[in-house]
Amino acid sequence: MAAMETTDAQRNITRNVRILMAARDMFSQQELADSLGWTSAKMTKTLKGDRRWSVEDLYEIGRIFGISAGALLGSTAEVVAAAGPTVATPVNGSVTSR
């Protein structure tokens, strides 16, 4: 089966989830998978773009990180603002905390 085409919205969500994970410095992929009740395989597939984020996923991730589901669809600046005092920014495709 061919890999699913990843839309800009799906890429934005993935980027924003990674930013939140780094900003909170408390969620590895496995920790987030556990918090969502997912297997590590499902988490990996979703972060790689092989599985699409669902509306339910956005609400649950928003609940876990204390932000709105809509913020996950927004810009990096919106997610950084929603993440609170720890600022994370993408640098050359990776996420770093400052």
C-alpha positions in Angstrom: 0.0 0.0 0.0 1.4 3.4 -1.0 2.1 6.0 1.7 -0.7 8.4 2.3 -0.3 11.9 1.0 0.3 14.3 3.9 -1.6 17.6 3.6 -0.2 20.9 4.9 -2.7 20.8 7.8 -1.5 17.3 8.8 2.1 18.5 8.6 1.3 21.5 10.7 -0.4 19.4 13.4 2.6 17.1 13.5 5.0 20.0 13.8 2.9 21.6 16.5 2.6 18.3 18.5 6.4 18.0 18.3 6.8 21.6 19.5 4.5 20.9 22.5 6.3 17.7 23.3 9.6 19.6 23.4 8.2 22.7 25.2 6.8 20.7 28.0 9.9 18.6 28.2 7.9 15.8 29.6 6.5 13.8 26.7 8.6 11.3 24.8 6.7 9.7 21.9 6.0 6.7 24.2 4.7 8.9 27.0 2.4 10.7 24.7 1.2 7.4 23.2 0.5 6.1 26.7 -1.4 9.3 27.6 -3.5 8.8 24.4 -4.0 5.1 25.0 -2.2 4.4 21.7 0.5 1.8 20.9 3.9 3.1 20.1 3.4 1.9 16.5 0.3 4.1 16.1 2.2 7.1 17.5 5.1 6.6 15.2 2.9 6.2 12.1 1.0 9.3 13.0 4.1 11.4 13.6 5.7 10.1 10.3 2.5 11.0 8.4 1.5 7.4 7.6 -1.7 8.0 9.7 -3.8 11.1 9.7 -4.6 13.0 12.8 -8.4 12.8 13.5 -10.5 15.5 15.1 -10.7 13.3 18.2 -6.9 13.1 18.3 -6.7 16.9 18.3 -9.2 17.3 21.2 -7.4 14.7 23.2 -4.0 16.1 22.6 -5.3 19.6 23.4 -6.7 18.2 26.7 -3.3 16.6 27.6 -1.4 19.8 26.8 -4.0 22.2 28.1 -4.6 24.0 24.8 -7.4 24.2 22.4 -7.7 21.7 19.6 -7.8 24.6 17.2 -4.3 25.8 18.3 -2.9 22.5 16.9 -4.0 23.7 13.5 -2.5 27.1 13.9 0.9 28.6 13.3 4.0 27.9 15.3 3.6 31.2 17.0 0.1 30.3 18.2 1.3 27.0 19.6 4.3 28.5 21.3 2.0 31.1 22.9 -0.4 28.4 24.0 2.5 26.2 25.3 3.2 28.7 28.1 6.4 30.1 29.5 8.7 27.5 27.9 9.4 28.5 24.3 10.2 25.9 21.6 11.0 26.8 18.1 11.8 24.7 15.0 15.4 25.0 13.9 16.4 23.5 10.6 13.6 21.0 10.8 14.1 20.0 14.4 12.6 21.3 17.5 14.6 22.9 20.2 13.7 24.5 23.5 15.0 27.8 24.8 
